Amino acid sequence: MPEVVELRVHGVGGSPPDALLGVASPADCLREAGGADDLGGGETEFISRRADRSVQGYVWGALTEKPFLQPFWLFLLPFTLINVSGWMHPPVDELRTRGRGPLKMFRALVLFIGAVFTASYFVWLSNLIINRLYNGQTWFHFAWGPRTRIALGGALVALLIGVVYALAHSRQRKFEGQRPPEPVVQASGEPGQEITLADGRFWNRFAYAKSLLAAHVAVGLLSIAAVTAWSWVRSSSVDHVVHGHSAMRPLRISVLATYTTEVALWAIVALALVQLIGWRRPKRGTLRFRWLGPAAAATSGVAYGTMFLYALPLLFGAGSRGRVAVMAISFGIGTLALLAAGAGLLIWFVVRRRTELRLAHTGPPPFGVPADDREWDGDERRGATKAMYARIAAARALSQAGATATVALTASAFAFLVSALVQFRFGEIHWLAWSVHIGEIIAAAGTAALLVFLIRNARKPNERRTIGVLWDVLTFWPRRFHPFGVRPYAERAVPEIEARLLTLVNEDRRRVILSCHSQGTILGYAALVQVPDDVVGQVSFLTYGAPLRQLYQMAFPAYFPREDFDRLRGRLFDDHGTPASTWRIFYRLTDYIGTTVFGDPAIEQAVPDPAEAPLLASRPLGAPAPDAFPDTPRAAWDDLYRHSYYNTETALKEWLAGLKGRMAR
């Protein structure tokens, strides 16, 4: 009889080892592999229960949580958004032609947008540093002449690029240099074919990553050299006299920066046109990002990064005029569009909540038993109170807001895009001049609040973990479109899961239940689609709170199509044709991230939230209560768990116990 191992993979934000395995304390855990002397280099490890080594877990949270400087990754968000936009293209089979010209053009445009934004980013940064030095706002004013200070400013920005290069290069070796297991590489497709998520080469493009990084460093250095030369030519010791005093000639670097930003925005327009012209509309009912997701993500990256670097001079008393004022107006218009879209989303939420509240009293389980006005029956809660019903309705409405919420992001991004481009080409719109001060306030206040937030929370691990949730979602993707994005943890995590599966199946001759929660579902799925058939055939896939459809299929349809889900189901462990033994899915209707994947009740089950069991009032006094560990069972009618603690669900634990018995035959 083969041994069966349950391998758990936690989700966003990380998970302590004891919480992942459902035991009382870290002392109840053993390290199976990984750590400082093995796979993970001290950042990842495979653990097991001390009392039951057949239950193991993969701890990868330190890949996104551990660094002290993690909160400052927010400064890299613009580059990360541009990188993510390159992965958001529609599937190849929706192209209007059989050729892949639109896809190649799409990728080329994203690379171009990334390069132009790199130049724009460092031009805006030079505007801050060189102008501060040139205008005598530092002690260097008393030491050197204006042109010397300009050269010094250019050198400082170039030095900053050198630091960025050194950090990015070291991260590439540690993350993007991770080679998948050899059996996975051997199972990859032929060279030259379109690389998909199922191809082992997807996570192994180290040479390309180094070349892209070198190209962006070169772009950054050239942009700094151009700005320094521009400033050198425009500068002079004394240009004119104001009120009897000599005055420095303004460098107007910010005006130069608006042109680089404009080029990036026009490239985004071209990206949107390529998607509109090159791809057909998806079939009706298909879950997709509303309104040109790639262009919206790229615009958000450009807008956010530009606003940050535009706002820093405002904090030192600079003002906006001409083309620079257009940026302020566009920030204001984009923010107003975001507020308007947010108000519309709030109205939708209120209406949907009322609908869910009505269904809560008339609909079928797992809403729970009908409640009366009594909160308690004897000494035990027997059903949901009115307050709990209200919370249930709100949670269920929120869980359905994902696709609708993308409208707010898109509306804000495109409002900024249209406002900026129209005014850059046709001049400032005078009746919008009132929004200049609004845009300046939004940019300056937002930047100041961000800086305070970073400094305040840099020393608080719990707050850093909150920020990490955002990066766990955005940084799954390799940095193929922009090398300055936040490091991609999946290039470490996926090969390590693959290696562990190969060890358990091929070397230890065991069968595996790969049990994944939330973002761990994405890592587990990415590993399974690459692992050879002889290994996958010994693995059953258990997922809960899975964002495969709700988030990844919606935003990245080319890499998470339904056809690939069906293909994986056909390769997993076959328990004599029992569908639920290959891939079993649990979800909650209150879960704002995880939902159904196939819409097939044969393999998917909604667990009640709040829990309806265990109830003890009707049991004999001598009957044992459920054990506190492992995986402490939930109290009935106590609280909403939404996206958390799926391993405590009775239905999941009962099904898992039955599957282990069948797989051990």
Disulfide bonds with the S-S distance in Angstrom:
none
